[in-house]
């Protein structure tokens, strides 16, 4: 679930855009982390060919913001 990704990301990253959705009319909805905290421990996210959906969004956000590998 996308909401679960946001809840987890709230605990490990400062306020940042996690992902956005855009409908066929061009209406965007942004999902942000909101607590503004920063995790200070090493983080590795494991994915494979069966990872999908919210797991990919989480892994991508971690990689994009350089808070883990």
C-alpha positions in Angstrom: 0.0 0.0 0.0 1.2 3.5 -0.9 0.1 4.8 2.5 2.3 2.2 4.3 5.3 3.4 2.2 4.6 6.9 3.4 4.3 5.9 7.0 7.6 4.0 6.9 9.4 6.8 5.0 8.2 9.3 7.7 10.4 7.5 10.2 13.6 7.5 8.1 13.8 10.7 6.1 13.3 14.4 6.3 10.3 16.0 4.6 10.6 15.0 0.9 8.5 14.1 -2.0 8.2 10.3 -2.1 6.1 9.8 -5.2 3.2 11.5 -7.1 0.3 10.1 -9.1 -1.2 11.8 -12.1 -4.6 10.9 -13.6 -5.6 11.1 -17.3 -6.7 14.7 -16.8 -3.3 15.7 -15.5 -4.4 16.1 -11.9 -1.4 15.4 -9.6 -1.4 14.1 -6.1 1.8 14.3 -4.2 2.8 11.9 -1.3 5.3 13.5 1.1 7.1 12.3 4.1 6.1 14.5 6.9 7.9 14.2 10.1 11.2 15.7 9.1 13.3 13.2 11.0 16.5 11.7 9.6 17.7 8.1 10.3 21.4 7.9 11.1 22.0 4.2 10.7 23.0 2.3 7.5 20.1 1.1 5.4 20.0 -1.5 2.7 16.8 -2.4 0.8 16.7 -5.8 -0.9 14.5 -6.2 -4.1 14.2 -8.9 -6.7 12.2 -9.8 -9.7 9.1 -10.4 -7.5 9.2 -6.9 -5.9 6.5 -4.7 -7.1 4.3 -1.7 -6.5 4.8 0.0 -3.1 8.1 -1.9 -2.6 9.5 -0.4 -5.7 8.4 3.1 -4.7 10.0 2.7 -1.3 13.3 1.3 -2.8 13.4 4.1 -5.4 12.8 6.8 -2.8 15.6 5.4 -0.6 17.9 5.4 -3.6 16.9 8.8 -4.9 17.5 10.6 -1.6 20.7 8.7 -0.9 19.6 7.4 2.5 20.4 3.8 1.7 21.3 1.4 -1.0 
